């Protein structure tokens, strides 16, 4: 199972996917508070689907903002850290 973080049109969407199929999603407006909202939103998505962090194999980021935007950097940092931690298990 994977989580995709989409940043498009000032909207953050978390998409839970398995084998390319969307199972669930949640979204919230990008209001320069991503560092405060991202991890709790991921946690809610997992709990709603009765999943544990170990069930997520990979996290990806898709953004229409450039890499210089803090929002994109925060999302990529969370995804990279998640992916690194999941390989350590």
C-alpha angles and dihedrals in degrees: 000000000000138000120216120199109206121193109190135145093355091304128115115212125186111203123193109208137181120188091343094307119119110234100174141343142190132191142191135177119272101241101158090271100099093123089060098041108035103075095040089049091051089049091052091049091052094046092048088056094041092242133142127220088254090063092066111084100180141007122207135187127216116182138173088201121086123257089254092070115098092224091060093044092052092049092047092048091053091047094047092048092048092049092047093048093048090056091052094064 
